[in-house]
Amino acid sequence: MPPDHAGEARFLYGTALIRAAERTSAGLARDHWLKAREQLEEAEKLGVPEADQGRLQYRLGKAGFYSEADPAGVAERLAAAVKSADGPAEGYNLLARAYLRLKPPDLPPPSKPTNSCGSSRRCWSTTKPSRRRGWTAANCCCACSGRTRPARCSNWSAPRRRRRC
């Protein structure tokens, strides 16, 4: 084998070991994950084509995750290469699980709040009183009021005899 293809060969062998680990029992899978990680680390040292760099980093993170390597390194690799995952759902699932393994867990910052009250949950409050449900702007179901369901308007009556707020 030409020396310039040695990294690519190790990459392919490591990938084959990952596939074998995914299809075997838990007892045998650990050995496959360890060997796959060794092969992929060697492929990284020897070099692989530019087109395979993202997949190499992702598979190194995946093999590190299942072989219980350093959680911070695994999370860093997966975060950098999650877009090169074999499937986006699998990649983000693995990344979330890697973040949870950190001590303390390093969770990404919450998304930007969508409501005026600062909560990202759906808010039932409106700027005007609603005839349909009877909720008022002062009563919000979000985290700011601590309620899980919307509060009723003070003029709310039985469903068949609702008054206008």
Secondary structure, 3 states (H helix, E strand, C coil): CCHHHHHHHHHHHHHHHHHHHHHCCHHHHHHHHHHHHHHHHHHHHHCCCHHHHHHHHHHHHHHHHHCCCCHHHHHHHHHHHHHHCCCHHHHHHHHHHHHHHCCCCCCCCCCCCCCCCCCCCCCCCCCCCCCCCCCCCCCCCCCCCCCCCCCCCCCCCCHHHCCCC
